Amino acid sequence: MAKVSIGLRGWRFDEDEVFTDEGEFRPLDEVPDDTRRRLIRLTYLQGKPCDACYLIHGEAEKKRCNPAEFVYGEPMEEVLLCADHEADFLYWYREAGGSDHRGEETFRDEFHEWFAAGERAPEGYGGLDHVDTGTDELPTPPDPAELNRRLNENYEGKRKRIDLRTGEIRYEEWDERRGDDEDDEDAVDDVGDLDLGQDYPTK
């Protein structure tokens, strides 16, 4: 079964779990729970800044941060990185004890503390060789509003709402007279712990 990255590199998905034979995203109810939660979390992470850049520039200079290209770790404790700082993360993970925190809630915080203390990969330290296998041909993940719409297709009586931050799906009574909720953005913000077969860097 082929593994693919979607949107950000790092998290790897079983292609057959995510896409139909026609190459379209499967309906959310057909995707395994862990995979669904990681996939929805990924839509929340799109466009977020690199963690390392953010630690350097801070909120006041957030616009100077590079957008994230890579995601490592588990949902809700993931580390987002740009190409300039991926090697720093990999060095921390491989050589500076980062792998000891794999799967722990402190994973992200431990890397942040190491980086904020001025630690960096040695000059010339190599990163991972990422191989593109037709990634340009993969569809873009649906945006949060579209995910919420798909989750509620052909669903009557109660409505499912997704939290992108936590990965939770909750149900609530739905009154069609109200139309779309005014706070749909928060509602769609309801799916965080999606797990699409996280691959960790190895030596």
N, C-alpha and C positions, 0 to 999 in steps of 0.2 A: 504494500500500500504506500503510495507516494506521500511524502511530507512536504508541505508548502508553508511559506510565510505569507501573511496577509497584512498589508498596510505597513507594519513595522517588522523588521527582521528580529529574530531571536526566538519568539514563540513559533512553534511548528505545529501544523494541523494535519491530521489524516485527511487527505483530499476527499476520499469517499464519504467521510462523515459530514463534510461541510458543503460539498457541491453535488448537484445532480449530474446525470450523464450528459446533460446539455450544457454543463458548465455554469449553471446558475446556483445561487445560494439556496440550500434546502430550507423549507419552512422551519421556523424555530422549534416547533413541537416535534420535529423529526430528528433534531440534533441531540446527541447525548448531553446530559445535564452539565457535566464539567466542561465539555467543549462549548456548549451554548453560553455558559457564564463567562468563559474567557473571551469568546468572540464578542460578546456585548461589551465587556470591559474594554476591549480593544477600540471600539468605536468612541469610547470616552477619552481614550489616550491619544487619539489622532490630533495632531496639531499642538500637543503639549510641548513645553520646552525641555531641553536636555537638563537632567538634574544637576550635572556638574556645572554647566553654564550658569544655572540659577544660583548655585552656591557661590559662584564667583561674582555675579552681577547683582543678585538680590531682586526683590520685587520692584524697586524704584527703576532699575535698568533692565527690566524683563525683556524689553524689546531687543536688547542686544544678544539674547540667548539664541543659540541655534535650535531649530525644531528637532525633536527626537527622531532618530532613524532606527534605533534598536531598543528592544525591551527584554530585560532579563529578570528572573525571579518569579515569584508567585503573584497572582492577582491581589491587589490591595497592598502588597509589599514589593511591587516591582520597581526596578531601576530603569529610568529612561535615559538614553544616551545619544549624542550625536557622533558623527564619524571621528571628530577630533578627540573625543574623550572615551571612546570604547576601549582603547588600549589601557587606559588607567583602570577601568573597571576590571578588565581581564587580568591585569597584573595583580590587583587586590584579591581577586577571586582565586587565582592560581598560586600566587607566591606569598601573599601577605595574610593568609588565614581566612579569607572571605568564604571559602568553601565550607568552613566549619559552621557557618550560619545558614547554609542552604536549607530552605524549607521553614526557617524560623520567622517569627513575626518581626524580629529585629534586623532582618536581612538588609533592608533598605537603609535603616538608621545606621547600621554598622559601616556600610560603605560611605554614607554621608559624613560620618564622624572622621573616618580615615581621610577622605578627600579634603574636608574642611580644615584638617590639621596640616595641610600643605603637602601631603603625600601624593606622589605621582609615579607613573611607570617610568623606568629608565628610558633615556632617549634611544629611539630606535627599537623599542620593544614591540614585537609583532602582535597584531591582533588576529582575528580569525579570518580565514579565506572564505568569504561568502560567495557561493556559486548561485548565479541567477539561472533558473530553469523555467523560462517563460513567464516570469512574474508579471510582465507587462500585459499578459493575456488574461490574468485573473481579474474578475470583477472587483470593483471597489466595495468595501463593506458598506451596507446600508447605513444611513445616518440614524441617530436615535429616534427621531419621529417615525421614520419608515420602519424601524425595528418594532416599535410599539404597535404600529398599524398592522404589521404582519402577524404579530403575536395574537391579535384580537380578530383576525379574519374568521368569519363563520362562527363566531363565539357569541352566544346570546345570554342575556340575563346578568352575568357578572363580567367585569372587565379585568384583564390582567394588566398590571402596571409594573414596569421594569425600573430598577434602581441601578444605574450604570456604575455607581461608586461601590455598592456592596454586593451586587450580583443577586439580590433578592427579587423574587417575583411575588407580588401580592395580588389579592383579588378584592374587588369592591363592587358594590351594586352600581349598575350603569343606567342612567336615565337618558334615553336618546333625545329628549327634548333639550338637554343641555348642550348637545353637540360636543365638540372637542373641549376638553378641560382647559381652562385658562392656564393652569400650571402643568400642562403636559410635559414641559421641559423637565420639571422635577420628577414627574411620573416616569418618564423614559429613563431618568437618571437612576434606575433601579436594577442594574445588573452588573455586578462586579466580579465575582469569583469564577469567571469562565475559564476552563482549562483545556487548551488545545494542544496538549502534548508538549509541555515546556521542555526545551532542550537547554541544558546547561553547558557552558564552555568546558572543554577538557584540555588537558595538557597535550 
